[in-house]
Amino acid sequence: MSGGIEINKIAGAVLLAGVVAMVSGLMSEALYTGSISEKDDKDAKRGYTIAGAENAGAAGEAGAPKDEKPVDIMTLLAKADVKAGEGVSKKCTSCHTFDKGGKNGVGPNQWDLVGGHFAHKDDYAYSAAVSAMKEKKWGFQELSEFLTNPKKYIPGDKMSFAGISNPQDRANLIAYLNTLNDKPLPLPK
Ligand code: HEC
């Protein structure tokens, strides 16, 4: 009976089509889920990168001097090298200008800083933390402690700078900063 065979063929074809549809349905679902998990993966990676950056920041802070005792900067200032200090000051110039009458940048211009009061520039918008300390003056010791770890010395300070761990580098820098002044303070002998 050829008719029966024909029907079987048709039935078979329909069945096959069904199977194909099912399989391709599964496959596209698989692809879909595949792409979702890939996205999750990307998100996960992004999360990881951010965590990594935070870790790097933490490591950077850990790399900064921690609970180093304030050193007596005076002895180091007595043998300070102003020229070397000018070299160290390159760490500051992305945010500070040093010339007399220079523009404030991210941070305030530094002319007349040494011996001046905290928040020494009237035309700069300091953080509340620094503004609140206006009655203090930037002597050598204050600068040394601040530059060792700015955020530790003035919690709430908005200067994003880890600090200078080497005490002689700090002394050299401070000796240089002291030259950027109408009336430089006498350095210890
Ligand atoms: C990433 C930018 C940045 C860098 C780099 C930077 N500073 Fe600052 N600095 C600031 C900002 C911003 C302030 C203002 C802080 C506030 O108001 O909390 C500031 C404030 C200061 C103050 C206080 C000024 C005042 O009038 O009381 C001193 C001192 C200072 N910086 C010194 C330095 C020195 C020295 C270096 C280099 C070793 C340096 N900074 C590097 C951004 C920076």
Boltz pocket constraint, residues with backbone or C-beta under 6 A from the ligand:
constraints:
  - pocket:
      binder: B
      contacts: [[A, 88], [A, 89], [A, 91], [A, 92], [A, 93], [A, 94], [A, 95], [A, 96], [A, 106], [A, 107], [A, 108], [A, 109], [A, 113], [A, 117], [A, 118], [A, 119], [A, 120], [A, 121], [A, 125], [A, 126], [A, 127], [A, 128], [A, 129], [A, 130], [A, 131], [A, 146], [A, 147], [A, 156], [A, 157], [A, 158], [A, 159], [A, 160], [A, 161], [A, 164]]
      max_distance: 6.0
